[in-house]
Amino acid sequence: RVSEVRLAAGDTLPRHPGLARVVYALSDYTISYTANSAEPVVNTFTAGQAHWHDADEHLIVNTGATEARFLIVQFKR
């Protein structure tokens, strides 16, 4: 399944479950990512970067000054 996400500066994507996935950045952005019950991690991505996430429950906060735009490619078993 492929989804496009647009998260305005300062907005939050509430906690939700996610399958194993690849995330591909469509814009430059900075987010705070909290997986399961771990501490939040802040990451900055540039357009064209891709990164992998294992299945987890997470929430995302756009802590940057620009809209976060990215594609999520989720994998089902």
N, C-alpha and C positions, 0 to 999 in steps of 0.2 A: 504494500500500500504506500502511495506517495502523497504527501500533504505539503502545502505551502503554509508557513506561519508568518504572520506580520504582527510584531509586538511593538507598540509605540513606546517611546522613551518614558520610563517611569511605570509602565504597566506590568502586571503580574499575570502569568499563566498559572492558575491554581494547581495544587497538588493533584496528580493523576498518574495512573499506571502507564508505562510505556514498554513496548516490545523491544527486542534487540533491534538496533537501528543505526543507520548512517545519517549524519546531519551535514548538509552542504550549505555553506553561507552564500547568500545572494547579495548581501551588503556587508559593510563594516559595522560591527556592533560589539558592545560589552554587556555581558549578562552575569547574574549571580545564579548558580545552579545548585540546588539542594536535592541530593539523592537519598532515598530511604530516610534514615534518621541521622545521617552524617551532617557535619558542619557545612555551611554554604561555601562554594568555591566560585571566585570571580574569574572569568575568562574573557579575553578580547579576541575576536575573529575578524578576518578580512575576507572580502568577497573572493570566492573560489576555493577557500579552505574546506576540507571535509574531515570529520572525525567520527569515531565509533562510540556507541554507548551500549552496554549490556542492558537487558531487561531490568527495570526497576520502577519504583514509584518516586516521582520527583515534582519539583515546582521550579519555575523560572521567573526571575525578575529582570527586566531590562534596566540596568543601572547606568547605562550610557546616555549620551545626548542625542543619539540618532535612532531611527526605527530599526529594529532587528528583523531582517527578512531571511528566512532559510527554508530549505526543503528537508523533509524528513522521509527517509525510505525505511519502512518498517518490514521486518521479516517474520513470517509466521512459520511454525513447524507443521 
